[in-house]
């Protein structure tokens, strides 16, 4: 059945837009609170990153301004596109931002786009939360369709989805007509890509890659509002996003009604999401015997293969062995065992086992059950007591007339 709001027919982009629009319009208090949690979790990472001169310099370069470190759209005349790129970079710089299905980082695209556009247009806080919830839905449901094949083919899911997540955020916040919004999503998906080599190599390419992709999403919205059209079927056709990046037939979008933002997980440690369980096993699961010389770390098969571990640099952010060595150093600096990585498809996606010296330690990285109090506690622990105003502003956003208190809280926390 064709979509009457889309004169060029129904396709995956139109279906994603309908789902996002419906979810955003019908969001209840729990969903709005979850969106506020995701905003807070993202911004506290930007605060922490901006305190490091290296990350600050990178953000200011992206913002095309010489200060201040936290770059709202109106600070020193940074454009919306520049502000989104700068803040996306800061959110992702330490790899501590939120995650979905281990590999996707939706917050780095959605949150800065929502806040910069809201500042530029004077949007109310509730509208921002609804746009965030809807845009997370677009990003995560598209990830459901693309994973794990997109990663196996050597493309990075976050970089591939960042353009459409950014475009969906702005389209929702600006309440674009359906026809324009769908074209924006199609245009954004037409430019999707991003190699996984940034993850398995040493350097800053991984932290910058998704930030660069956000500009494509903003440009897609501008082009759609000017009347440009994308390619119908750009997601699901054999030579579209799915076929090109995954190399397998289109599996279809999930048909359930569960809001994906509730399945997003938050990180307690600055490593890949699949590394959270390794840290948990070694820091909370128990201790390895003194003198342990060999350790086997068992992770989900997807994690064991992610980033093509056989060719990854030993200290890259994607290296499971490298993550394990970091966790071992945090747990017991006297241990320096040889690390062997094993993938087990029977293991839960957020679980890990560390085996050594006859001891088996079990860990989990599942923080999807965190509520506002948990996220607030994490934010204060990460950024210090100076983040009090930022926590309050995010948690009160549903009733706020605009996002000015959020920016003020961010600036206060960054001092």
N, C-alpha and C positions, 0 to 999 in steps of 0.2 A: 504494500500500500504506500503510495507516495505521500509525502508530508505537504499539507496544504500551505504551510508557511514557507516552503522552499520550492520555488517554481521550477527548479532544475531536478527535482526528484529526491528521493530518500537515499541516503548512504550512511556510512559509519560516522562521518563528521556531523551530519544532521541528527543522528541518534544520540551522539554524545552531547550535543547542544541541548536537545530536548531533556535529557536526563539531568544535566547540570542546571538548567533553568527551573525545572520542576523541583529539584532538591533545594535550590537556593530560595525559592518562593515559599516552600513548605517547612523550612528548617524550624525545629522546635528549640526550646531553651538549652537542652542538652547538646544539640548540634552546634548552636551558636557558642556555647561555652567551650566546646572542643576546638572550634575555629580560633577562639581567643587564646587557648592554650598553644596552638600551633604558631600563632603570631608571636607570643611571648617567647616560646622556645627558639624561634628563629632570631628574634632581635637580641636575645641575651648572647647568642653566639656572635652576632655582629659586634656587640659591645666588647666581648672578650677579644675578638680578633683585632679590633681597632686599637687596642692597647699595645699591640706588637708593631713597632715601627715599620717592619717589612710589609705587613699586610696593610697598614695604614697608607703607605706610599702607593701600593697597588690600587687601593680603592680610590685615592685622590686622583690618580692618573686616569682611571676609568671615568671618574666624575668630571674630569676636565676642569678642576678647581684646585686651589691651593689650601683649602681648609673650609670648615672644620672636619674632623675625622668622620663623624657621623653625618652622612650626606643626605639630608632630606631633599626633596625635589626643589624646594625654594631656597636652599642654602647656597649662597654665592652663585645664584643663577644657574645651577645645574639643571639640565633638561630632565624630563621624566625618564627618557631612555638612558641617559647617563647615570641618573640616580639609581635606577633599577639595576643596571649592570654593576655599579659600585657596591650597592648593598647586597646584591646576590653573591658577589665575590666574598664580602666579609662574612656573610652567613655560612658559607661553605669552606672558608679558608682553613679551618682546623679539623674538618671532617667530623664535626660534632653535631651537625644538623639532623633533622628528623629523617625517617626512612620508611619506605613501603616495599614489602617483598624483598627485603635486604638491599636491593640495588638502586631503587629510585629515591631521589631526594626532592620531593615536591615543594617543600617550603621555600627553597632557595629561589624559585621562580615566582611562586604565587604571592608570597608575603610582600616582597619589595614592590612588585607590580601593583598590588592592592593599595599599599600605603602611599606610594608616590603619586598614583593616579588620584587617590582620594584627597591628598593634599592639594593637588592641582585643581580639582573640581569642587572641593568643599563637600564631599560626600559624607553622609552621616555614618556613625560607627556601626549601626546595625547593617547598613548596606554593605559595608566592608566585610563584615563577618559572613553575610550570606554569599558574597562573591567568593570569599576564600573557600567556604564549604563546597560551592559548586565547582570551582576550578580544581580543587583537590579531587573531586569526583571525575572530572575529565582526565586528569593526569593519571590517576590510579587505575581507572577502568581501561584506559589505553595500555597501561603497563601490564594489566592482566592478560591482554590479548597478545602482547609482544614478547613477554618473558616466558620461558628462559631463552628462546631461540635467538632473540636479538643479541644477547650477550655471547652466545656460542658462536655467532657469526662475526664477532669482533667489534660490535657497536655498543656504545655506552647508552643505556636507557635514559639516564638523566639528561644528557645532551640532546638525545633524540626527541624527548618530550618537552623540554623546557620551552621551545617556541610556542607550541600549542597551549601549554599551561599558562604562559604569560598572556597569550591572546585571549584565552577564555576568561581569565581574571578581569581584564580590562573591558571585554565585551559585556560581562555580567555587571560590572560596576557601573558602566555607562548605559546599561539597559538598551543595548543596540537592538534594532529590529532583527527578527530571526534570520531573514535572508542575508543581511550583512554579517551577522555573527557567524553563520555557517561558512560563508565565504572566507572570513578571517581564519577560521580553524583550518579550512582546506588549504589556504595559502601558507599558513604556518607549517602544516604537515608536509607540504611540498618541499620544504627546505630542511627537513629533518636529517640528522646524521650525527657524527661524532665518534671517532675511533677510541677503542679501549686502551690503546697504547699509552694514553695519558695517565691511566690508572696503574699500569704495570711498569712504569718508568719513574725514575727519580726526577724531581723538578716541580714546578708550579703549574704545569699544563692542566692537571686534573682539577685544580681549584679555580682556574680561570675559564675552562672550557664551557661549563653551563652558563656562566655569566655572559659570555659572548653570545650565546644562543638566545638569551632573553630579548636582545635587540631585534631579532628576526620576528618574534611574536608581536612586538610593538609595531614594527613596520607593516606586518600583515594586517593588523587592525586598521591602520591608517589607509592602507591600500584598499581594503574592503569598503571602508566608509566613502572612499572616492569613487566607488563603483567597479573596481577591478574584481574579476572572478577567478577562483581557484579551480582546480581540476576535480570534477565530481568523481567519487570513488578513489580519491588519492590515498586513502588509508588502506583499503581492503583489496584492491586489484593486484594482479600478479606483478605488475611493474610499478606499483605504488609503494607506500611506506612499508607495509607488511611484507610484500614480496621482496622488495629490495633489501630491507634490513634483516629480515628473518629467513627468507628463502623457503618458507613453508606456506601451505594454503592458509587463507584467512580463517581463524577459528570462530569468529563472531565475538561480539561484545557480551560480557556477562549479563544475564537477564534478571538476577536477583535485585532486591530493593535495599540491600544493606548499604548504608552510607560508608564509603571507603575511608573517610577521614578518621573514623573510629578505629580503624585497623592500622593506623600509622603508629610507628614506634619512635621513642625518644632515646637518645644515647646518654650513657653515664661516662663513657670513655671516648677519647678522641681518636677512634679508629673506625674502620668499616663496620657496618651493622653486623655482619657475620662474626666480627671479632669481639662483640660485646659479651657473648656467651663464653668465649675463651677467657676473658678477663674475669668474668663472674666465677668461672670454675676455679681459677687460681687464687682469686682474692677472697672468695666467700665459700667455695666448695670444700676447702680443706688445704692440706699442705703435702708437698712431695717430700720423700725422704731425702735427708742430706746426702750429697754425693751422687744424686741421680745424674746419669750421663746420657741417657737416651729418653726421649719423650715422643709419644705418638699423639697427635691431636686429630680428633675425629670430628668432622664438620659435615653439614649437608653437602651432597654431591655438587649442587650449584655453586656453593662457596669454594669447594676444593678446585673447581674448574675455572672460577671467575677470573677474568683478566688473563687467561691462558697462563696459569701458574708455572708451567714448564719453561716459559720464556721471560717471566717477570724478573725485574731487578730485586735482589734479596731484601732491600730496604724500601721498596716501593710501598705505597699505601695499600695496594691490593694483595700483597703477599701474606698468605695465611701463616707461613713459617715466621715471617718478620713480625707479624702481630703477636704471635705466640712468644717470641723472644722478648718483646716489649712487656707483655704480661708477666712473664717469668721474672724479668728484672724488677718489676713493681712488687711482685710477691716475695721473692727471695733473690737478692742480687748475687748471692754466692753460687747460684746454679747457672750453668751455661751448657746445657745438654745439646746434643744433636737432635734436631726436630724433624720428624717425618709427618707429612700430612696425608690423611686418608679421608676419602669421601664416602659417605654412607647415606643412601637415599631413604633409609628407614628412619633417619634422625629427623626430628622436628626442625622446621626452617630457622628457628631462632635458638637452637640448642647446640651444645658442643660437649665433647668428652676429652679430657686430658689424661693420658695413661703414662705412668712412669714409675720405676722402682717398685712395681707390684701394687701401686695405688691407682685407683680410678677416681678422678674428680669430674663432677658433672656441673654444668652451668647453663643458664638461660639468659637470653637478652630480651625477653618479651616484656616490654614496658607499655604495651598497648592499653593496659588497664589503668595507667596513670590518670588521675583527675586533676582539677585545678590546684588543689593543695600540693600535690606531688610536683607539678610543673613549677609552681611558685617556689617551693623549697629548692628545687634544682636551680632555678634562676638566681636565687639569692646566694646559693652556694657557689655558683659559677661566676657571678658578677659582683658579689658582696652586698653589704647593706645599702649601698648607694643605688641599688636597683629597685628599692621599695616603690618609688614613684612609677617606674616602668611596669612593675607587676600590677599595681592598682589600676593604672591607665588601661592596660590590656584587659584586665578582668572586668572593668567598668565600660568597656567599649560599646556594648549593646545599647546603652542609654546615652552615649555621648553624641553631641551635636556634630562633631568632626573628629579628626585624628590628631589634633594639635597636642593633646595631653600625652599621647603616645610618643610623639617626637620629643616633647619636653622631657619626658621620663627617660628616653634614650640618651638625650644629651647629658642629663644629670648623671646617669649611670656611667657615662663614658669619661667623665671628668676625673 
